[in-house]
């Protein structure tokens, strides 16, 4: 919409939809508020707007999905969602138990589709602060699993002793026969197993059998069919042995009971491990203050954080956590911003300084005006980014999804073939062999490990990244970074501090630093040039007094001159000193050093005597050299893209060990430079400040925006580095390599485990070694596979960034990059 007539046109289109009572459209907010009856849904409204020639952006809908247990569940929910009219894309994550849906479908339609598929769902709110409902559900699930597992274990132990003990220890068999008798033993096993299957094990039948009836079997279906087959056969052996062929009468109550108990144990361990994978989000949410002390109606009230609005004045006492983002209006203090920048040194705050919610005030008292509240704060944006990255799917997951979509039906087919093969071709008792091996195939093939392999690693990896100040805005970046061959770095604000400062001040004999700096700064204070301002800032930082200045004038092409504190001060390049008849030879060695560092020196004369040589530059960040070394240690080439002249660029590249330099490029030329580097070296990661470098960030295979807190929401970047330190780049790349490596390990275990053990469970080793896999051991192995995958993913919580292990050489004078020269320099 571009004008008032557009507003009228959209309102008319909306009101023409049958059932719409009113429609109010706002041009400024680009929003339509509609009151309508029950028969009106979102797709109808969107269609009306699009027919009028406008568009409605597809806002993603976040749903919490309950009841998923394996990879096939994920595929089933995704297919149910994509079948809803208006849905353009749906991604479901087993580890986070969330679905992200894009398109114009109404949330109610999405929830109905999920429920029709056999699962349950609730809509997640837009406010970021953690899904407290999901946390409560997970805690409840853990309590129920612990209760059910404990009950199942207590009931299973007698069954295992009566049946397995009788087989393993002859004395137990004789004792049972001499006391209660084998038939009574079977009755006891029947009673206990019935309690187990239809008590703690009922969860598998409530979900598995309806899924089987819908011809959409899942992990619960495999467990249900396998245990019911063993239980049903045992029932026949116990109460109607005449129905079974001679020599096949035996009970397998202990198999059904132990399978349910072991799988409940696996589920309990899974639930606990999955809870640990999301600890990074919990810690971030824990940084949010719960209340704020707000000035209202002439007094200070302590109100819940949700009631703070933008513009409120908030008082902050020493040691308190800052509740929302704001700007200081009263007081001075230091604030610990390590959770944003990763830097441990507290930052000084005074009136007009910015504050970030979640950081901690130190010893001073402050009053500040709220500028961002709720979901708009920096901390909320960070939490949202981490949640989105954790919910995303990597390209590697596509292959997994294709396999798991058919996995459970294929396993059930293999189980049927196993049963038929043993029944018709197996040794006596063929029916017993057929049943036991078919059940073993069903139980061992549960695809839990496949479904958890990728999302759990992503959750832990992105969470660890957030702790290190590395935020992955797009999940694909986590995989693409691993393949980077070259890292291209912007200069200003990335390699350097991004602001000019006085880097060198060398004095001639007989001159005092404070006096000379004061005279130079007082003279430069009359100039409007940024270089002049940096000298003034340096003098003020050293508490140097600036004398009064008179007769200031600029000598075009040479420098500036003035009378300060009664002394004639002249500042300019060497040609200005020569014009004044002064010999700069005493500073020749220093000037040569500055030239090799890419700096252009200025000279200062006081009352006709050469007094000092000065250099003002944009200094290289202290952490830049070790970060570049860390990138080289990772086997990457490093390139620098800058608008500086080639001589300066080469000088700094030589000092920092940068492999390739692209110099003298205008901002719009960075895109071409990125394209050329990609063609020459392969996958490229571009690192910029996220503001002037947006086109280059978008052109690169992976864009990394480097900056501090308030620059966090950078749309062009795939990865945001919270700290201003370049160390975040090798940290992000190393974390990407570690996470993808972890995913590959998980997938290998999950697939190799199934590929190897399904044939074993089917009895392929029996003709050669006489070896069969008991359904009990199959259940244990299945539970172990999921726990292994989760345990392996949790290892990423201990990831140590490579840059932190690189020592900074002491007493190294870091070069700085010069700024554009002004006329008198």
Buried (B, 14 or more C-beta within 10 A) or exposed (E): BEEEEBBEBBBEBBBEBEEBEEBEBEEEEBEBEBEBEEEBBBBBBBBBBEEBEBEBEBEBBBBBBBBBBBBBBBBBBBBBBBEBEBBEEBBBBBBBBBBBBBBBBBBEBBBBBBEEBBBEBBEBEEEBBBBEEBBEBBEEBBEBBBEBBBBBBEBBBBBBBBBBBBEEEEEBBEEBEEEEEEEEBBBBBBBBBBBBBEBBBEBBBEBBBBBBEEEBBBBBBBBBBBBBBBBEBBBBBBEEEEEBEEEBBBBBBBBBBBBBBBBBBBBBBBBBBBBBBBBBBEEBBEBBBEBBBBBEEEEEEEBEBEEBEBEBBBBBEEEBBBBBBBBBBBBEBBBBBBBBBBBEEBBEBEEEBBBBBBBBBBEBBBBBBBBBBBBBBBBBBBBBBBBBBBBBBBEBBEEBBEBBBEBBBEBBEBBEEBBEBBBEEBEEBBBBBBBBBBBBBBBBBBBBBBBBBBBBBBBBBBBBBBBBBBBBBBBBBBBBBBBBBBBBBBBBBBBBBBBBBBBBBBBBEEBEEEBBBBBBBBBBBBBEBEBBBBBBBBBEEEEBEBBEBEEBEBBEEBBBBBBBBEBBBBBBBBBBBEBBEBEBEBBEEBBEBBBEBBBBBBBBBBEEEBBBBBBBBBBBBEBBBBBBBBBBBBEBBBBBBBBBBEEBBBBBBBBBEBBBBBBEBEEEBBBBBBBEBBEEBEBBBBBBBBEBBBBBBBBBBBBBBBBBBEBBBBEBBBBBBBBBBBBBBBBBBBBBBBBBEBBBBBBEBBBEBBEEBBBBBBBBBBEEEEEBBBBBBBBBBBBBBBBBBBBBBBEBBEBEBBBEEBEEEEEEEBBBBBBEEBBBB
